[in-house]
Every structure is written in structure tokens, then in C-alpha cells.
Amino acid sequence: MNKFLPLILLLAVTLFACDGHRTSSSDDDSLESTSIDDDSPYAERIKNMADIGITIDEEDRTLAYSAEYDEEAPLGTSAHPLNSSLSDYLEILTVEQPKQYGDVYLIQAGEASIAIDFGNTSYDYSDGTSYFSNLTNYYENYLEDRHLDLLVLTHPHADHYGGYQALRAAVDSVGMIVDYGYYASGAENYRRDVRDYYVARGAEYHRIYDMVKNVNGGMSRTYVTSELFIDWLDTGYYQENYQDGPTVDDINVTSLAGILAYRQFTYFFSGDLQNNSGYDGGTGGLGETSLVNLNTENADIFHKVTMMKAAHHASGKANNDVLLNVLQPKIVTISAGAPSFDVEYNGKTGVCGGHPHYDALVRFLTKGLVKRASAKIYLNFLNGTTSFITDGLDKVFMRGSPLKMSYEGSSNNGQISKTFGSTEDIIHELRESEWSSACHGL
């Protein structure tokens, strides 16, 4: 069977490419920047952005619960959201990374803000820009009054928590912190300098275990505003007792997961959650399979989504069919840096040898020989720091930025040595890039 696998994958990708869906900004008028006449803040914000051709469906929606505002109600409930402001649109920003790994997602709706992970400031970009300075500038520019409403840290790996100093430099106060919730020796600087630091200044802190179990003041849903909320999803790998440490050797499997909802738009995120039954001779776990099994009966919140953050930078052990068959995302955003030429994996070097993995890309695009509904995949070492904006009711708009990292590499399929900035071709989809052709044959 193994000798036929490459042929099967090739047929799958060929079927996907031949269904007439592949377009570029030069040959499809529907993908050109939309002309806006309205003077609303939303219309003003998307004037120079691209309509990526995605329509938000009613099936994507998770219902919000309304309640009269009550300052005495628990913080994060519908009666007492973290932020009382209203908004015209939601923006999800994914910051370009300077090395092979890293996640930084910054989410804003009006004056309300959420930060999910903050990358690693141990590295700088190849154009000489300081990653610390770049990330600090984004926080300062996007956050209202140097305040962050919700900070989420998915798991204690340095490519997710190492940028905490940039957060400290730009943020004076945090409303609520939700994190993995167990002792991790490698992340004690984060615990001391972020979690404990902001808790001492009034931030409310909850462990993810407490959130999904609704214990110790935790709640399975957190309202950031009256129309922007997160449903926290149980994976079965959260630690009950802080001092016991992680439940498995593969800390990626302990990553917290949730679905953010804004009007009819929904967005799944899960840090580096993956299926890894064995880890370097130790214990791993089936994180995605367990997530699906534990939430299958909860279709009110666990269902099709508009957008998905690829888990573990789209590694081969993450983003499996068991999860994709439930979520069926229309948009996938991948955060991964451009590794240097000395990186080698599975016979490929440079940017071809890092994340994303071919297996994950094929699963995003196909289910066996059948094309998935997923139409758009974006990668921030191709699109640069990328912004997605929606009113949560109709369409999703996107804009990238010039790359700060040069990418180059080689594989059996060819060579690449070209840098790409999405301001030149704002609808440059992943599968149409020189990188996907040379490295993966897509």
C-alpha cells in the first residue's frame, strides 16, 4: 500500500487543482480590493484590503447569550464581559516569525483585545529588524490604553511564551489570563514575569482545567464583549493539580483549545495540539482525537468554523482528518518562520525542511480523493504579518505585509531563492506560491 501513497496524494491534489477553483488576483475580479462608499469604521478599515471570497455561513455560528449588565456578576460572563465596548468588526493579526517556529495572534474588536501566545524574542529577522521591537510596536499600536483584556498562553514552549518581554514592555494591565495551568520549569520566567506580575496588578487568572470543568471560579465560556466570546474545549489532557506537571512527555498534546465566536464568524485555535501516541520513547497522547471524542455531543459549540489556526505550525502530526472533518474550516492561517539553509529534514533543506508539513497541507485541501470545502490557506512566511478582518456577518478581508525574513531552500522538486511580500500580490494563496510548488509539489 505504501508504494501507492504518493500516487494517491498526487491524484488528490490534481483533482483539487483541476476543479476550476484556483485563481489569482490578476484573473478573478471578485478577488480585487473592494471599493467602499460607506463611511463606517468597518468600511474605512477594509478599503485597501482584499475580499478573499469567503462567505460566512449560518452553520458557522455559535449563539451568544444576552444578559443585562451587572458589575457584580462574575467577570467574563455575558452580564459582565471583560470589555463593555461595542465594535463594527473583528481583526485577527498573525505576526511574521523570525525562525522555523512561533505563534503570535493578536485579536481586536473595537476597544477589546485578546493576545494568544507571543512567539520568541530570542531571534531577529533577516532584514535586521528586532523581533522584540516589531512585536512591541504591534502591541502598542493595537491595544487601547496599554490594556489587554484577555491573555491566552496555550502551552509552555519557548516559541509560544518567549516573547513575554515584548508584552511587558507594551502592556500595563491585563483583565484576565487563561493558560495551560501546570508547573513547567522552562516557563517559570513567564509565570513570574507575566502571570504573577499582572495578577498582582489586578488581573484575574484561571487555569484551563478549571475553565472546562467549571470549578474554582472558572467558566467554560468567557465573554470578552457581549458579542465576542470563547468556548474553552476539553481535550482530556489538562492537568488538575498545578504541581503535578504535564500529563504526558509531549507538552504539545497539553495545548489548550478553544473556539472564538464573533457574531456568525467562528475561529478555532489550539496551540500545538496534535496526535502523538509515542514521544521520543516516552509518553505522548492523541490530543485531537480526544478533543473530538469529548466534544462530539456538544454540537452547539463544536461544529463547522469559518477559520482555523493550524495546530503546531501545520506539522504532520497535527491537523488530522478526525478534527478537520468536524471543523471544515474555510480559511486556514499557518504561523511558521523561514528556517535557515542549515535546517535539514527528510531530505529537504532550508525553508523546504521546516513547517508546514506536506501531509498536513494535503489534509487541509483534500479528504482522500475528495476536495474539501476549505478554499484559502495563508502562511505568514509567505504573506508576512497578515491581518484578517470581518464584520462577522458576511465576508472576510485580508492584507499581508512585506516580508522581513528571506526564504530559500531546495527539495527534490526544485529550488527557490525568491522572497515574497504580499503587498505585491495580496491574494497569493499558499498553493500558488513558488514555495509550495518547489517544496511540496502542490
C-alpha positions as CSV (number, residue, x, y, z in Angstrom):
1,M,0.0,0.0,0.0
2,N,2.8,2.4,0.9
3,K,4.2,2.4,-2.7
4,F,0.8,3.8,-3.9
5,L,0.6,6.6,-1.3
6,P,2.5,9.2,-3.4
7,L,0.3,8.5,-6.4
8,I,-2.9,8.8,-4.3
9,L,-1.7,12.1,-2.8
10,L,-0.8,13.4,-6.3
11,L,-4.2,12.4,-7.6
12,A,-5.9,14.2,-4.7
13,V,-4.0,17.4,-5.3
14,T,-4.6,17.2,-9.0
15,L,-8.3,16.8,-8.5
16,F,-8.2,19.9,-6.2
17,A,-6.3,21.9,-8.7
18,C,-8.5,21.0,-11.7
19,D,-11.9,21.9,-10.3
20,G,-11.6,25.5,-11.6
21,H,-11.2,26.9,-8.1
22,R,-7.6,28.1,-8.4
23,T,-7.5,31.8,-9.0
24,S,-5.1,34.7,-8.6
25,S,-5.6,38.4,-8.1
26,S,-4.8,39.0,-11.8
27,D,-7.5,36.8,-13.3
28,D,-10.5,37.0,-10.9
29,D,-12.3,40.3,-10.4
30,S,-14.0,39.0,-7.3
31,L,-10.7,38.9,-5.5
32,E,-9.7,42.6,-6.1
33,S,-9.8,45.1,-3.3
34,T,-13.3,46.1,-2.7
35,S,-14.5,49.7,-3.4
36,I,-16.2,51.1,-0.3
37,D,-18.5,54.1,-0.4
38,D,-19.8,53.8,3.1
39,D,-18.2,56.0,5.8
40,S,-18.5,53.5,8.6
41,P,-15.3,52.5,10.6
42,Y,-15.5,49.0,9.1
43,A,-15.7,50.3,5.5
44,E,-12.9,52.6,6.2
45,R,-10.7,49.8,7.6
46,I,-11.1,47.5,4.7
47,K,-10.8,50.0,1.9
48,N,-7.3,48.8,0.9
49,M,-7.9,45.2,1.8
50,A,-8.8,42.2,-0.4
51,D,-12.1,40.4,-0.3
52,I,-10.8,36.8,-0.2
53,G,-14.0,35.3,-1.5
54,I,-15.1,33.6,1.7
55,T,-18.8,33.8,2.8
56,I,-19.6,33.3,6.5
57,D,-22.4,30.8,6.8
58,E,-25.2,30.5,9.4
59,E,-23.7,27.0,10.1
60,D,-20.5,28.6,11.4
61,R,-22.4,30.5,14.1
62,T,-22.3,29.8,17.9
63,L,-25.1,31.5,19.7
64,A,-24.3,34.2,22.3
65,Y,-26.4,34.6,25.4
66,S,-27.6,38.1,26.3
67,A,-27.9,39.5,29.8
68,E,-28.4,42.8,31.4
69,Y,-25.1,44.3,32.5
70,D,-24.2,43.6,36.1
71,E,-20.9,44.7,37.5
72,E,-21.4,42.3,40.5
73,A,-21.7,39.3,38.2
74,P,-18.5,37.1,37.7
75,L,-16.0,38.7,35.3
76,G,-16.2,37.0,31.9
77,T,-20.0,36.2,32.0
78,S,-22.4,37.7,29.5
79,A,-23.7,40.0,32.2
80,H,-20.1,41.2,33.0
81,P,-17.8,40.9,29.9
82,L,-14.2,41.8,30.1
83,N,-14.9,44.9,28.0
84,S,-18.2,46.7,27.7
85,S,-17.4,48.3,24.3
86,L,-19.2,47.5,21.0
87,S,-17.4,47.1,17.7
88,D,-18.0,47.3,13.9
89,Y,-15.6,44.5,13.0
90,L,-13.2,41.9,14.3
91,E,-9.5,41.8,13.3
92,I,-7.1,38.8,13.7
93,L,-3.5,39.6,13.2
94,T,-0.8,36.9,12.9
95,V,2.8,38.3,13.3
96,E,5.5,37.0,11.0
97,Q,8.0,34.9,12.8
98,P,11.9,35.1,12.6
99,K,12.7,31.4,12.7
100,Q,11.1,28.0,12.0
101,Y,8.6,28.1,14.9
102,G,6.5,30.6,16.6
103,D,2.9,31.8,17.2
104,V,1.6,35.3,17.8
105,Y,-2.1,36.1,17.3
106,L,-3.5,39.4,18.3
107,I,-7.3,39.9,18.1
108,Q,-9.2,43.1,18.4
109,A,-12.8,44.1,18.3
110,G,-13.3,47.8,18.9
111,E,-11.5,48.6,22.2
112,A,-11.5,44.9,23.2
113,S,-8.3,42.8,22.7
114,I,-7.0,39.3,23.0
115,A,-3.5,38.0,22.7
116,I,-2.9,34.3,22.1
117,D,0.8,33.4,22.6
118,F,3.7,35.7,21.9
119,G,6.4,34.0,19.9
120,N,10.1,34.0,20.8
121,T,12.2,37.2,21.0
122,S,15.5,35.2,21.1
123,Y,15.8,35.7,17.3
124,D,15.7,38.7,14.9
125,Y,14.5,39.0,11.3
126,S,17.0,38.5,8.4
127,D,16.4,42.2,7.3
128,G,18.0,43.3,10.6
129,T,14.7,44.2,12.3
130,S,14.5,43.4,16.0
131,Y,11.7,40.9,16.7
132,F,11.3,42.4,20.2
133,S,10.8,45.9,18.7
134,N,8.5,44.7,16.0
135,L,6.2,42.8,18.4
136,T,6.3,45.6,20.9
137,N,5.1,48.0,18.2
138,Y,2.2,45.8,17.3
139,Y,1.0,45.6,20.9
140,E,1.4,49.3,21.3
141,N,-0.4,50.2,18.1
142,Y,-3.3,47.7,18.6
143,L,-4.0,47.9,22.3
144,E,-6.2,50.6,23.8
145,D,-4.6,52.5,26.7
146,R,-1.9,49.8,27.1
147,H,-4.5,47.4,28.4
148,L,-5.1,43.8,27.2
149,D,-8.5,42.3,28.1
150,L,-7.5,38.6,27.7
151,L,-4.1,36.9,27.5
152,V,-4.1,33.2,26.4
153,L,-0.9,31.1,26.6
154,T,-1.6,27.7,25.0
155,H,1.4,25.7,26.4
156,P,4.9,26.2,27.9
157,H,7.2,26.0,24.8
158,A,9.5,28.9,24.2
159,D,8.3,29.6,20.6
160,H,4.9,30.5,22.3
161,Y,5.9,32.2,25.5
162,G,9.4,33.5,24.8
163,G,8.2,36.9,23.7
164,Y,6.7,37.8,27.1
165,Q,9.2,40.7,27.4
166,A,7.6,42.5,24.4
167,L,4.2,42.1,26.1
168,R,5.6,43.5,29.4
169,A,7.1,46.5,27.5
170,A,3.8,47.4,25.9
171,V,1.1,46.4,28.3
172,D,0.4,47.9,31.7
173,S,-2.6,45.9,32.7
174,V,-4.4,42.7,31.8
175,G,-8.1,41.8,32.5
176,M,-7.9,38.0,32.5
177,I,-5.2,35.3,31.9
178,V,-6.0,31.8,30.9
179,D,-3.1,29.3,30.4
180,Y,-2.1,25.6,30.4
181,G,-2.1,25.7,34.2
182,Y,0.7,23.4,35.4
183,Y,4.2,23.7,36.6
184,A,6.7,23.8,33.8
185,S,10.3,24.5,34.7
186,G,11.2,26.0,31.3
187,A,8.4,28.6,31.5
188,E,9.0,29.9,35.0
189,N,10.1,33.3,33.7
190,Y,6.7,33.6,32.0
191,R,4.9,32.6,35.3
192,R,6.8,35.0,37.4
193,D,7.1,38.0,34.9
194,V,3.7,37.8,33.2
195,R,1.2,35.7,35.1
196,D,2.2,36.6,38.6
197,Y,3.2,40.2,37.6
198,Y,-0.3,41.0,36.1
199,V,-2.2,39.1,38.8
200,A,-0.5,41.3,41.4
201,R,-1.9,44.3,39.4
202,G,-5.4,43.1,39.3
203,A,-5.6,40.5,36.5
204,E,-7.9,37.5,37.1
205,Y,-6.2,34.2,36.5
206,H,-7.7,30.8,35.5
207,R,-6.1,27.5,34.6
208,I,-7.6,25.9,31.5
209,Y,-8.6,22.8,33.6
210,D,-10.8,25.0,35.8
211,M,-12.4,26.6,32.8
212,V,-13.5,23.4,31.1
213,K,-14.6,21.8,34.4
214,N,-16.3,25.0,35.7
215,V,-14.5,24.8,39.0
216,N,-12.5,27.2,41.2
217,G,-14.2,30.2,39.5
218,G,-13.5,29.0,36.0
219,M,-16.2,29.1,33.3
220,S,-16.3,27.1,30.1
221,R,-17.3,30.3,28.2
222,T,-15.6,33.7,28.5
223,Y,-17.2,36.8,27.2
224,V,-14.7,39.4,26.1
225,T,-17.6,41.6,24.9
226,S,-21.3,41.0,24.6
227,E,-20.8,39.6,21.1
228,L,-17.2,38.3,21.3
229,F,-16.6,35.2,23.4
230,I,-14.5,32.0,23.6
231,D,-15.8,28.5,24.4
232,W,-13.0,26.5,26.0
233,L,-12.8,22.9,24.8
234,D,-11.7,20.0,26.9
235,T,-9.0,17.8,25.3
236,G,-8.7,15.3,28.2
237,Y,-5.0,16.4,28.7
238,Y,-5.3,19.3,31.1
239,Q,-3.7,19.0,34.5
240,E,-5.9,19.1,37.6
241,N,-3.2,19.8,40.1
242,Y,-0.7,22.5,39.2
243,Q,2.4,21.0,40.9
244,D,1.9,17.6,39.2
245,G,3.2,19.0,35.9
246,P,2.2,17.9,32.4
247,T,0.3,14.7,31.9
248,V,2.4,13.5,29.0
249,D,6.0,13.9,27.8
250,D,4.9,15.6,24.6
251,I,3.9,19.0,26.0
252,N,2.3,19.9,22.7
253,V,-0.5,17.5,23.4
254,T,-1.4,19.5,26.6
255,S,-2.1,22.7,24.5
256,L,-5.4,24.3,25.3
257,A,-8.0,24.6,22.7
258,G,-11.0,26.9,22.1
259,I,-13.4,28.4,19.6
260,L,-13.7,32.1,19.4
261,A,-17.1,33.5,18.2
262,Y,-18.0,36.9,16.9
263,R,-21.5,37.2,15.5
264,Q,-21.6,34.4,12.9
265,F,-17.9,34.2,12.5
266,T,-16.0,31.4,14.4
267,Y,-12.3,30.7,14.8
268,F,-10.7,27.5,16.2
269,F,-7.3,27.7,17.9
270,S,-5.3,25.0,19.7
271,G,-1.6,26.0,20.1
272,D,0.4,22.9,19.2
273,L,-2.3,20.2,19.9
274,Q,-1.6,17.0,18.0
275,N,-1.9,13.3,17.9
276,N,1.4,11.7,19.0
277,S,0.9,8.3,20.7
278,G,4.7,8.0,21.3
279,Y,7.1,10.8,22.1
280,D,10.8,10.2,21.9
281,G,10.5,6.8,23.6
282,G,8.2,8.3,26.3
283,T,4.5,9.0,26.6
284,G,2.5,11.1,24.1
285,G,-1.2,11.3,23.5
286,L,-3.9,11.6,20.9
287,G,-4.8,15.2,21.6
288,E,-7.0,15.9,18.6
289,T,-8.8,12.5,18.7
290,S,-9.5,13.0,22.4
291,L,-10.8,16.6,21.8
292,V,-13.2,15.3,19.2
293,N,-14.4,12.4,21.3
294,L,-15.0,14.6,24.3
295,N,-16.9,17.3,22.4
296,T,-18.9,15.3,19.8
297,E,-22.1,15.5,21.8
298,N,-21.7,19.3,22.2
299,A,-22.7,20.3,18.7
300,D,-23.9,23.8,19.9
301,I,-20.3,24.9,20.2
302,F,-18.2,22.2,18.5
303,H,-19.1,22.5,14.8
304,K,-18.0,24.0,11.5
305,V,-15.9,27.1,11.8
306,T,-15.1,29.9,9.4
307,M,-11.4,30.0,10.2
308,M,-8.8,27.8,11.9
309,K,-5.3,28.4,13.2
310,A,-3.3,25.4,12.0
311,A,-2.0,23.5,15.1
312,H,1.7,23.1,15.6
313,H,2.6,25.3,12.7
314,A,0.9,22.7,10.4
315,S,3.1,19.8,11.4
316,G,2.5,16.3,10.1
317,K,1.2,15.0,13.4
318,A,-1.4,17.8,13.8
319,N,-4.5,18.9,11.9
320,N,-5.7,15.4,11.4
321,D,-8.9,14.3,9.5
322,V,-10.6,13.4,12.7
323,L,-10.6,17.1,13.6
324,L,-10.9,18.6,10.2
325,N,-13.9,16.5,9.4
326,V,-15.7,18.3,12.2
327,L,-14.4,21.9,11.8
328,Q,-14.3,22.0,7.9
329,P,-12.6,25.5,8.0
330,K,-13.0,27.8,5.1
331,I,-9.8,29.7,6.0
332,V,-6.6,28.2,7.5
333,T,-3.9,30.5,8.9
334,I,-0.5,29.0,9.5
335,S,2.2,30.6,11.6
336,A,5.7,29.4,10.8
337,G,9.1,31.2,10.3
338,A,11.5,30.7,7.5
339,P,14.4,28.5,8.7
340,S,17.9,29.0,7.6
341,F,19.7,26.9,5.0
342,D,21.4,24.7,7.6
343,V,18.0,23.2,8.6
344,E,17.5,19.7,7.1
345,Y,14.6,17.4,7.4
346,N,13.6,14.3,5.4
347,G,16.0,15.1,2.6
348,K,14.8,18.8,2.3
349,T,16.8,21.8,3.3
350,G,16.1,25.4,4.3
351,V,12.5,26.6,4.2
352,C,11.6,23.3,2.5
353,G,12.8,21.4,5.5
354,G,10.6,23.2,8.1
355,H,7.0,23.6,8.9
356,P,4.4,23.3,7.3
357,H,4.4,19.6,6.5
358,Y,3.2,18.1,3.2
359,D,0.9,15.7,5.0
360,A,-0.9,18.5,6.8
361,L,-1.2,20.6,3.7
362,V,-2.8,17.7,1.8
363,R,-5.3,17.1,4.6
364,F,-6.3,20.8,4.6
365,L,-7.0,20.5,0.8
366,T,-8.5,17.0,0.5
367,K,-10.2,14.2,2.3
368,G,-8.9,11.2,0.5
369,L,-9.6,11.9,-3.2
370,V,-12.3,14.4,-2.5
371,K,-11.7,18.2,-2.4
372,R,-12.5,19.8,0.9
373,A,-14.6,23.0,1.1
374,S,-11.5,24.8,2.5
375,A,-10.6,27.3,-0.1
376,K,-7.9,29.6,1.4
377,I,-4.7,28.8,3.2
378,Y,-2.3,31.6,4.4
379,L,1.2,31.3,5.7
380,N,3.0,34.2,7.4
381,F,6.4,33.4,5.9
382,L,4.8,33.9,2.5
383,N,2.2,36.6,3.3
384,G,4.2,38.4,6.0
385,T,2.3,39.7,9.1
386,T,-1.2,39.1,8.0
387,S,-4.5,40.8,9.0
388,F,-7.9,39.2,8.6
389,I,-10.9,41.5,9.1
390,T,-14.7,40.7,9.2
391,D,-17.9,42.2,10.4
392,G,-18.8,38.7,11.4
393,L,-21.8,38.5,9.2
394,D,-20.8,38.4,5.5
395,K,-17.2,38.3,4.2
396,V,-13.6,38.1,5.4
397,F,-11.0,40.6,4.1
398,M,-7.2,40.2,4.2
399,R,-4.0,42.1,3.9
400,G,-0.4,40.9,4.3
401,S,2.8,42.9,4.6
402,P,6.3,42.9,3.1
403,L,8.4,40.0,4.4
404,K,11.1,40.6,7.0
405,M,12.6,37.1,6.5
406,S,14.3,35.9,3.4
407,Y,13.3,32.4,2.5
408,E,15.2,30.0,0.4
409,G,15.7,26.2,0.2
410,S,15.6,23.2,-2.0
411,S,13.9,19.9,-2.4
412,N,13.6,17.1,-4.9
413,N,11.0,19.2,-6.8
414,G,13.2,22.2,-7.4
415,Q,14.8,25.2,-5.8
416,I,13.6,28.6,-4.6
417,S,15.6,31.7,-3.7
418,K,12.9,34.3,-4.1
419,T,11.5,36.5,-1.3
420,F,7.8,37.3,-1.5
421,G,5.9,40.2,0.0
422,S,2.1,40.0,-0.1
423,T,1.8,43.8,-0.8
424,E,2.9,42.8,-4.4
425,D,0.2,40.2,-4.8
426,I,-2.3,40.4,-2.0
427,I,-4.2,37.2,-2.9
428,H,-1.1,35.0,-3.1
429,E,-2.6,31.7,-1.9
430,L,-0.2,29.2,-0.4
431,R,-0.8,26.5,-3.0
432,E,0.0,29.0,-5.8
433,S,3.3,30.1,-4.3
434,E,6.8,29.2,-5.6
435,W,7.4,27.7,-2.2
436,S,4.5,25.2,-2.4
437,S,5.5,24.1,-5.9
438,A,9.2,23.7,-5.2
439,C,9.0,22.2,-1.7
440,H,5.8,20.2,-1.9
441,G,4.7,19.9,-5.5
442,L,1.3,21.4,-4.8
